[in-house]
Each structure stands twice: as C-alpha cells, then as structure tokens.
Amino acid sequence: MTVRKWLVLCIVLLLAGCQSSAEAPATDTPASPAAQSAPAETDAEAIFTIVPQSANDFLARALAHSARGRRDEALADLTAAIARDPSLAEAYFQRGVLNFNQNAALALADFNIAVSLAPENAEYVHWRGRAHSWTDDQEAALQDYTRAIALAPDVADYYFWRGAAYAFKQDQAAAIADYNQAIRLNPNIGDYYHWRGKAYAANGDFDRAIADQTRAIELSGGVAEYYFERARAYHSKGLFDVALSDYSRAIELDGARADYFFWRGILFRDGGNPAVAREDLTRAAELGSAAAREELARMP
C-alpha cells in the first residue's frame, strides 16, 4: 500500500466518526451527525497534502472540510466523489446532511439515493425520515423512523424523532411512548424531557410537564424554551409567581421571541396588572405577534 493510500485510509477512519450519528424540534440534540473530538493536528492536515484521485479520496477530504465548517469545499468534493463512483452511498448521504438545513428537498433527493444503495443503513433511513418531516410528509417520515428503529433499536434519537412526528400529528400518547423509550436509552438529553413535557402539557398533565421541564433545565441549563414551557405549565395551574419567574428567565435568555412577551403579558393581565401587561403585549406586537395586537385592541 502506498503512503498516499495509507494516509487516506487513516483520515477516512478518523473523520467518518465525526459525521455519523432532529421548527426542528430539538434544541440540544444534534441537527446534523454529531462531531466528536478532532483528529490530531498532524493527521488532520495530512489529508490536504494529498491530491485526490479516487472517489474515496474525495470523500475523505470532504469529511475533513466539513469537520472544519467549510461547507462549499465539502460539497464540491462530495460531488466529485459521486462523479467518480455513483454507487458510493456515503457520499450522497454526507451531501444530503450538508444540504439539509438549506434545502431539505435537495437533501431528500440525496438521501433517497443513499437508501436505495444501502437500504439496511439505519442512519440513512433515519435522515431521510427527517427530510420527509421537514418537507411536511409526516406519514413518510413515520415510516422511515419506524424502519430505522427496526434496523437499530438501541438508538435513542430514532425514538425521539419519531415521537416528534407523532406529536406533530397530535398523537400525544404515541409521542410520549417514544419519548419514554428515548429517555430509557439515554436519560441525559434535555430535549427528550422537554418534548415529553410538552406532550404532557398538551394532555393537560401539568405536574408531569413541570417535572420534565425541570429535568431538562437541570441537564441543559440556559435554554430559554425550557423555562418558557415550564412557565406555561405553572401558569395553567394558576401558580403565577413561579410562572412569572420562568417567563422572565426565558426573556432574559432570548429577548426576541414574541410569544414569551405575549404570555408574560397575559400573566400580568390575569394577575390584575393591566399597565405592565400592556407593556409586554406591546413588545410582543412589535415583534410580530398578531395575537398581541388583538389583545391590545380588546384592552380598555
């Protein structure tokens, strides 16, 4: 084996792990395959000293570019890899991942090819499900999530994303069952508790909703949405003081969300403080809330 081929093989093995594993539901679950620790500097840079020849050479360099956040260079190398070997499923998959946030339909096309080439690869099937979710085909998404689970039943994220698809369809019982399984497999992800808490709240089970949002906060710290959803549950129970504290904390963490100001304004209104309520509702209206404008119009 030549030195060049040996270096490419090393980089492929080192970087493939950096690219593999879900309004995107998740706030602390990976939106793309999770990056792990970077290779040693000498190994990481060696890939750029090699002139790529084969499809795997281009794939290896694409992964290295992607690990450094160089999306355009990675896309170019992935396209070159595909041109040299149209049967290289991983190249389509990685190109789909890179395009996912910008163009879910384009990503779906690549995931379709990747799945057709490697139909037993659970990650390919799972990501195609996510692309279906983003293009509003929830039935196709559920089919792919279920297939991914059948192929790899011990991956917590697969249950989480299927739960999110069920929640989107307002099937809260099915969503909670999947969130339960995700939590059983990995009890240390705040988003799993957060989204299960939302499902509990949708069912009117505010005590469980509060417990889950509290656990999410314990695990993930300063995520505004977790405080906001806990505030909503407290508010629904008539616990205005703790609800106010959580609404205010959510606004402190993210002051650009109209719904945070809207619901704090409603809390002030419900608590008999219309002057302060008007201030928050006005801010919500400035941030684009039609509901806040309607509420302001009804106020004396």
C-alpha positions as a Markdown table, in Angstrom:
| # | Residue | x | y | z |
|---|---|---|---|---|
| 1 | Met | 0.0 | 0.0 | 0.0 |
| 2 | Thr | 1.4 | 3.4 | -1.0 |
| 3 | Val | 1.9 | 6.1 | 1.6 |
| 4 | Arg | -0.8 | 8.2 | 0.0 |
| 5 | Lys | -3.4 | 5.4 | 0.2 |
| 6 | Trp | -2.4 | 4.7 | 3.8 |
| 7 | Leu | -2.9 | 8.3 | 4.8 |
| 8 | Val | -6.3 | 8.5 | 3.0 |
| 9 | Leu | -7.4 | 5.3 | 4.8 |
| 10 | Cys | -6.4 | 6.8 | 8.2 |
| 11 | Ile | -8.2 | 10.0 | 7.6 |
| 12 | Val | -11.4 | 8.2 | 6.4 |
| 13 | Leu | -11.4 | 6.2 | 9.6 |
| 14 | Leu | -10.7 | 9.2 | 11.8 |
| 15 | Leu | -13.2 | 11.5 | 10.2 |
| 16 | Ala | -16.1 | 9.2 | 9.4 |
| 17 | Gly | -16.9 | 9.2 | 13.1 |
| 18 | Cys | -17.2 | 13.0 | 13.0 |
| 19 | Gln | -20.0 | 12.8 | 10.6 |
| 20 | Ser | -22.3 | 10.0 | 11.8 |
| 21 | Ser | -24.9 | 9.9 | 14.4 |
| 22 | Ala | -33.8 | 16.3 | 14.7 |
| 23 | Glu | -39.4 | 24.2 | 13.7 |
| 24 | Ala | -36.7 | 21.5 | 14.2 |
| 25 | Pro | -37.9 | 20.0 | 17.5 |
| 26 | Ala | -34.6 | 19.7 | 19.2 |
| 27 | Thr | -32.5 | 22.4 | 20.9 |
| 28 | Asp | -29.8 | 20.2 | 22.3 |
| 29 | Thr | -30.0 | 17.1 | 20.1 |
| 30 | Pro | -27.8 | 17.3 | 17.1 |
| 31 | Ala | -29.2 | 18.8 | 14.0 |
| 32 | Ser | -26.6 | 17.0 | 11.9 |
| 33 | Pro | -24.4 | 14.0 | 12.7 |
| 34 | Ala | -22.5 | 14.8 | 15.9 |
| 35 | Ala | -18.9 | 15.9 | 15.7 |
| 36 | Gln | -16.6 | 14.1 | 18.0 |
| 37 | Ser | -13.1 | 15.0 | 19.1 |
| 38 | Ala | -11.0 | 16.2 | 16.2 |
| 39 | Pro | -8.0 | 14.2 | 14.9 |
| 40 | Ala | -4.5 | 15.2 | 15.9 |
| 41 | Glu | -3.4 | 18.2 | 14.0 |
| 42 | Thr | -0.8 | 16.3 | 12.0 |
| 43 | Asp | -3.3 | 13.7 | 11.0 |
| 44 | Ala | -6.0 | 16.2 | 10.3 |
| 45 | Glu | -3.9 | 18.3 | 8.0 |
| 46 | Ala | -2.3 | 15.4 | 6.1 |
| 47 | Ile | -5.4 | 15.0 | 4.0 |
| 48 | Phe | -4.9 | 18.4 | 2.4 |
| 49 | Thr | -1.4 | 17.5 | 1.2 |
| 50 | Ile | -2.7 | 14.6 | -0.9 |
| 51 | Val | -4.0 | 15.1 | -4.5 |
| 52 | Pro | -7.3 | 13.1 | -4.5 |
| 53 | Gln | -7.7 | 10.5 | -7.2 |
| 54 | Ser | -10.4 | 8.1 | -6.3 |
| 55 | Ala | -13.9 | 8.6 | -5.0 |
| 56 | Asn | -12.8 | 7.6 | -1.5 |
| 57 | Asp | -10.0 | 10.2 | -1.7 |
| 58 | Phe | -12.6 | 13.0 | -2.4 |
| 59 | Leu | -14.9 | 11.6 | 0.3 |
| 60 | Ala | -12.1 | 11.7 | 2.9 |
| 61 | Arg | -11.2 | 15.3 | 2.0 |
| 62 | Ala | -14.9 | 16.3 | 2.0 |
| 63 | Leu | -15.2 | 15.0 | 5.5 |
| 64 | Ala | -12.1 | 16.9 | 6.6 |
| 65 | His | -13.5 | 20.1 | 5.0 |
| 66 | Ser | -16.9 | 19.5 | 6.7 |
| 67 | Ala | -15.3 | 19.0 | 10.1 |
| 68 | Arg | -13.8 | 22.5 | 9.7 |
| 69 | Gly | -17.0 | 24.1 | 8.7 |
| 70 | Arg | -16.0 | 24.5 | 5.1 |
| 71 | Arg | -19.4 | 23.6 | 3.5 |
| 72 | Asp | -18.8 | 24.7 | -0.1 |
| 73 | Glu | -15.5 | 22.9 | -0.3 |
| 74 | Ala | -17.0 | 19.8 | 1.2 |
| 75 | Leu | -19.9 | 19.9 | -1.2 |
| 76 | Ala | -17.5 | 20.2 | -4.2 |
| 77 | Asp | -15.5 | 17.2 | -3.0 |
| 78 | Leu | -18.6 | 15.1 | -2.4 |
| 79 | Thr | -19.9 | 15.9 | -5.9 |
| 80 | Ala | -16.5 | 14.9 | -7.3 |
| 81 | Ala | -16.7 | 11.6 | -5.3 |
| 82 | Ile | -20.1 | 10.8 | -6.7 |
| 83 | Ala | -18.9 | 11.6 | -10.3 |
| 84 | Arg | -16.1 | 9.1 | -9.8 |
| 85 | Asp | -18.2 | 6.4 | -8.2 |
| 86 | Pro | -22.0 | 6.9 | -8.5 |
| 87 | Ser | -22.5 | 3.8 | -6.2 |
| 88 | Leu | -20.8 | 5.4 | -3.2 |
| 89 | Ala | -23.8 | 5.7 | -0.8 |
| 90 | Glu | -21.9 | 7.6 | 1.9 |
| 91 | Ala | -21.1 | 10.5 | -0.5 |
| 92 | Tyr | -24.8 | 11.0 | -1.2 |
| 93 | Phe | -25.6 | 10.8 | 2.5 |
| 94 | Gln | -23.0 | 13.3 | 3.5 |
| 95 | Arg | -24.1 | 15.7 | 0.8 |
| 96 | Gly | -27.6 | 15.4 | 1.9 |
| 97 | Val | -26.6 | 16.2 | 5.5 |
| 98 | Leu | -24.7 | 19.3 | 4.3 |
| 99 | Asn | -27.7 | 20.5 | 2.3 |
| 100 | Phe | -30.3 | 19.6 | 4.9 |
| 101 | Asn | -30.7 | 22.9 | 6.7 |
| 102 | Gln | -30.5 | 25.0 | 3.5 |
| 103 | Asn | -32.7 | 22.8 | 1.2 |
| 104 | Ala | -34.5 | 19.8 | 2.7 |
| 105 | Ala | -35.9 | 18.8 | -0.7 |
| 106 | Leu | -32.5 | 18.6 | -2.2 |
| 107 | Ala | -31.2 | 16.7 | 0.8 |
| 108 | Leu | -34.1 | 14.3 | 0.4 |
| 109 | Ala | -33.1 | 13.5 | -3.2 |
| 110 | Asp | -29.6 | 12.5 | -2.0 |
| 111 | Phe | -31.0 | 10.5 | 1.0 |
| 112 | Asn | -33.2 | 8.6 | -1.4 |
| 113 | Ile | -30.2 | 7.6 | -3.5 |
| 114 | Ala | -28.2 | 6.7 | -0.4 |
| 115 | Val | -31.1 | 4.5 | 0.9 |
| 116 | Ser | -31.5 | 2.8 | -2.5 |
| 117 | Leu | -27.8 | 1.9 | -2.5 |
| 118 | Ala | -27.7 | 0.9 | 1.2 |
| 119 | Pro | -31.2 | 0.1 | 2.4 |
| 120 | Glu | -30.1 | -1.6 | 5.6 |
| 121 | Asn | -28.2 | 1.5 | 6.8 |
| 122 | Ala | -30.4 | 2.8 | 9.7 |
| 123 | Glu | -28.8 | 6.3 | 9.7 |
| 124 | Tyr | -29.5 | 6.9 | 6.0 |
| 125 | Val | -33.2 | 5.8 | 6.6 |
| 126 | His | -33.5 | 8.0 | 9.7 |
| 127 | Trp | -32.2 | 11.1 | 8.0 |
| 128 | Arg | -34.5 | 10.5 | 5.1 |
| 129 | Gly | -37.3 | 10.5 | 7.6 |
| 130 | Arg | -36.1 | 13.8 | 8.9 |
| 131 | Ala | -36.1 | 15.3 | 5.4 |
| 132 | His | -39.7 | 14.0 | 5.0 |
| 133 | Ser | -40.6 | 15.7 | 8.2 |
| 134 | Trp | -39.1 | 19.0 | 7.0 |
| 135 | Thr | -41.0 | 18.7 | 3.7 |
| 136 | Asp | -44.3 | 18.1 | 5.6 |
| 137 | Asp | -44.7 | 14.4 | 4.7 |
| 138 | Gln | -45.2 | 13.1 | 8.2 |
| 139 | Glu | -46.5 | 9.7 | 7.1 |
| 140 | Ala | -43.4 | 9.0 | 5.0 |
| 141 | Ala | -41.3 | 10.3 | 7.9 |
| 142 | Leu | -43.0 | 7.9 | 10.4 |
| 143 | Gln | -42.4 | 5.0 | 8.0 |
| 144 | Asp | -38.7 | 5.9 | 7.8 |
| 145 | Tyr | -38.3 | 6.4 | 11.6 |
| 146 | Thr | -40.0 | 3.1 | 12.2 |
| 147 | Arg | -37.7 | 1.4 | 9.7 |
| 148 | Ala | -34.6 | 2.9 | 11.3 |
| 149 | Ile | -35.8 | 1.7 | 14.7 |
| 150 | Ala | -36.3 | -1.8 | 13.3 |
| 151 | Leu | -32.7 | -1.7 | 11.9 |
| 152 | Ala | -31.1 | -0.2 | 15.0 |
| 153 | Pro | -33.5 | -0.5 | 18.0 |
| 154 | Asp | -31.0 | 0.9 | 20.6 |
| 155 | Val | -30.6 | 4.4 | 19.1 |
| 156 | Ala | -32.4 | 6.8 | 21.4 |
| 157 | Asp | -32.6 | 9.6 | 18.8 |
| 158 | Tyr | -34.6 | 7.5 | 16.4 |
| 159 | Tyr | -37.4 | 7.1 | 19.0 |
| 160 | Phe | -37.1 | 10.8 | 19.9 |
| 161 | Trp | -37.6 | 12.0 | 16.3 |
| 162 | Arg | -40.5 | 9.5 | 15.7 |
| 163 | Gly | -42.1 | 10.9 | 18.9 |
| 164 | Ala | -41.7 | 14.4 | 17.5 |
| 165 | Ala | -43.5 | 13.3 | 14.3 |
| 166 | Tyr | -46.3 | 11.8 | 16.4 |
| 167 | Ala | -46.6 | 15.0 | 18.3 |
| 168 | Phe | -46.9 | 16.9 | 15.1 |
| 169 | Lys | -49.9 | 14.8 | 14.2 |
| 170 | Gln | -51.3 | 15.5 | 17.7 |
| 171 | Asp | -50.9 | 11.8 | 18.8 |
| 172 | Gln | -49.6 | 12.7 | 22.2 |
| 173 | Ala | -49.9 | 9.2 | 23.6 |
| 174 | Ala | -47.7 | 7.7 | 20.9 |
| 175 | Ala | -45.3 | 10.6 | 21.2 |
| 176 | Ile | -45.0 | 10.0 | 25.0 |
| 177 | Ala | -44.3 | 6.3 | 24.4 |
| 178 | Asp | -41.4 | 7.1 | 22.1 |
| 179 | Tyr | -40.0 | 9.8 | 24.3 |
| 180 | Asn | -40.1 | 7.3 | 27.2 |
| 181 | Gln | -38.1 | 4.9 | 25.2 |
| 182 | Ala | -35.6 | 7.6 | 24.1 |
| 183 | Ile | -35.2 | 8.6 | 27.8 |
| 184 | Arg | -34.7 | 4.9 | 28.8 |
| 185 | Leu | -31.9 | 4.5 | 26.3 |
| 186 | Asn | -30.3 | 7.9 | 27.1 |
| 187 | Pro | -31.5 | 9.7 | 30.2 |
| 188 | Asn | -29.1 | 12.6 | 29.9 |
| 189 | Ile | -30.6 | 14.6 | 27.0 |
| 190 | Gly | -32.6 | 17.7 | 28.0 |
| 191 | Asp | -34.6 | 17.8 | 24.8 |
| 192 | Tyr | -36.1 | 14.4 | 25.4 |
| 193 | Tyr | -37.6 | 15.6 | 28.7 |
| 194 | His | -38.5 | 18.9 | 27.2 |
| 195 | Trp | -40.6 | 17.4 | 24.4 |
| 196 | Arg | -42.1 | 14.8 | 26.6 |
| 197 | Gly | -43.1 | 17.7 | 28.9 |
| 198 | Lys | -44.8 | 19.5 | 26.0 |
| 199 | Ala | -46.7 | 16.3 | 25.2 |
| 200 | Tyr | -47.8 | 16.0 | 28.8 |
| 201 | Ala | -48.9 | 19.7 | 28.8 |
| 202 | Ala | -50.9 | 19.1 | 25.6 |
| 203 | Asn | -52.7 | 16.4 | 27.5 |
| 204 | Gly | -53.4 | 18.7 | 30.5 |
| 205 | Asp | -50.9 | 16.8 | 32.8 |
| 206 | Phe | -49.2 | 19.9 | 34.0 |
| 207 | Asp | -47.5 | 18.3 | 37.0 |
| 208 | Arg | -45.6 | 15.9 | 34.8 |
| 209 | Ala | -44.9 | 18.7 | 32.3 |
| 210 | Ile | -43.3 | 20.8 | 35.1 |
| 211 | Ala | -41.3 | 17.8 | 36.3 |
| 212 | Asp | -39.9 | 17.1 | 32.8 |
| 213 | Gln | -39.1 | 20.8 | 32.0 |
| 214 | Thr | -37.3 | 21.0 | 35.4 |
| 215 | Arg | -35.3 | 17.9 | 34.5 |
| 216 | Ala | -34.5 | 19.4 | 31.1 |
| 217 | Ile | -33.3 | 22.6 | 32.8 |
| 218 | Glu | -31.1 | 20.6 | 35.2 |
| 219 | Leu | -29.5 | 18.8 | 32.3 |
| 220 | Ser | -29.1 | 21.6 | 29.8 |
| 221 | Gly | -29.0 | 24.9 | 31.8 |
| 222 | Gly | -29.8 | 28.1 | 30.0 |
| 223 | Val | -32.3 | 27.1 | 27.3 |
| 224 | Ala | -35.0 | 29.7 | 27.0 |
| 225 | Glu | -37.6 | 27.4 | 25.7 |
| 226 | Tyr | -37.4 | 25.1 | 28.7 |
| 227 | Tyr | -38.1 | 27.9 | 31.1 |
| 228 | Phe | -40.9 | 29.2 | 28.8 |
| 229 | Glu | -42.7 | 25.8 | 28.7 |
| 230 | Arg | -42.4 | 25.3 | 32.4 |
| 231 | Ala | -43.8 | 28.8 | 32.9 |
| 232 | Arg | -46.8 | 27.9 | 30.7 |
| 233 | Ala | -47.4 | 24.8 | 32.8 |
| 234 | Tyr | -47.2 | 26.8 | 36.0 |
| 235 | His | -49.4 | 29.5 | 34.5 |
| 236 | Ser | -52.0 | 26.8 | 33.6 |
| 237 | Lys | -52.0 | 25.7 | 37.2 |
| 238 | Gly | -52.5 | 29.2 | 38.5 |
| 239 | Leu | -49.1 | 29.4 | 40.1 |
| 240 | Phe | -48.4 | 33.0 | 38.9 |
| 241 | Asp | -45.3 | 33.8 | 41.0 |
| 242 | Val | -43.2 | 30.9 | 39.7 |
| 243 | Ala | -44.6 | 31.3 | 36.2 |
| 244 | Leu | -43.5 | 35.0 | 36.2 |
| 245 | Ser | -40.0 | 34.0 | 37.3 |
| 246 | Asp | -39.8 | 31.5 | 34.4 |
| 247 | Tyr | -41.2 | 33.8 | 31.8 |
| 248 | Ser | -38.7 | 36.4 | 32.8 |
| 249 | Arg | -35.9 | 34.0 | 32.7 |
| 250 | Ala | -36.9 | 32.9 | 29.2 |
| 251 | Ile | -37.0 | 36.5 | 28.1 |
| 252 | Glu | -33.6 | 37.1 | 29.7 |
| 253 | Leu | -32.1 | 34.3 | 27.6 |
| 254 | Asp | -33.9 | 35.1 | 24.4 |
| 255 | Gly | -35.5 | 38.6 | 24.2 |
| 256 | Ala | -36.5 | 38.2 | 20.5 |
| 257 | Arg | -39.4 | 35.8 | 21.0 |
| 258 | Ala | -42.8 | 37.5 | 20.7 |
| 259 | Asp | -44.6 | 34.6 | 22.4 |
| 260 | Tyr | -42.5 | 35.0 | 25.5 |
| 261 | Phe | -43.6 | 38.6 | 25.9 |
| 262 | Phe | -47.2 | 37.7 | 24.9 |
| 263 | Trp | -47.6 | 35.1 | 27.6 |
| 264 | Arg | -45.9 | 37.2 | 30.3 |
| 265 | Gly | -48.3 | 39.9 | 29.3 |
| 266 | Ile | -51.2 | 37.6 | 29.7 |
| 267 | Leu | -49.9 | 36.5 | 33.1 |
| 268 | Phe | -49.8 | 40.2 | 34.2 |
| 269 | Arg | -53.4 | 40.7 | 32.8 |
| 270 | Asp | -54.6 | 37.6 | 34.6 |
| 271 | Gly | -52.9 | 38.8 | 37.8 |
| 272 | Gly | -54.6 | 42.2 | 37.7 |
| 273 | Asn | -51.7 | 44.3 | 36.5 |
| 274 | Pro | -53.0 | 45.7 | 33.2 |
| 275 | Ala | -50.4 | 48.5 | 32.9 |
| 276 | Val | -47.5 | 46.1 | 32.9 |
| 277 | Ala | -49.5 | 43.7 | 30.8 |
| 278 | Arg | -49.8 | 46.4 | 28.1 |
| 279 | Glu | -46.0 | 46.9 | 28.1 |
| 280 | Asp | -45.3 | 43.2 | 27.4 |
| 281 | Leu | -48.1 | 42.9 | 24.8 |
| 282 | Thr | -46.9 | 46.0 | 23.0 |
| 283 | Arg | -43.4 | 44.5 | 22.8 |
| 284 | Ala | -44.9 | 41.2 | 21.6 |
| 285 | Ala | -46.8 | 43.1 | 18.9 |
| 286 | Glu | -43.6 | 44.9 | 17.9 |
| 287 | Leu | -42.0 | 41.5 | 17.4 |
| 288 | Gly | -44.8 | 40.4 | 15.1 |
| 289 | Ser | -47.5 | 38.8 | 17.3 |
| 290 | Ala | -50.9 | 39.2 | 15.8 |
| 291 | Ala | -52.4 | 37.7 | 19.0 |
| 292 | Ala | -50.8 | 40.5 | 21.0 |
| 293 | Arg | -52.3 | 43.1 | 18.7 |
| 294 | Glu | -55.7 | 41.6 | 19.1 |
| 295 | Glu | -55.3 | 41.5 | 22.9 |
| 296 | Leu | -54.3 | 45.1 | 22.9 |
| 297 | Ala | -57.3 | 46.1 | 20.9 |
| 298 | Arg | -59.5 | 44.5 | 23.5 |
| 299 | Met | -57.9 | 46.2 | 26.4 |
| 300 | Pro | -59.6 | 49.4 | 27.8 |
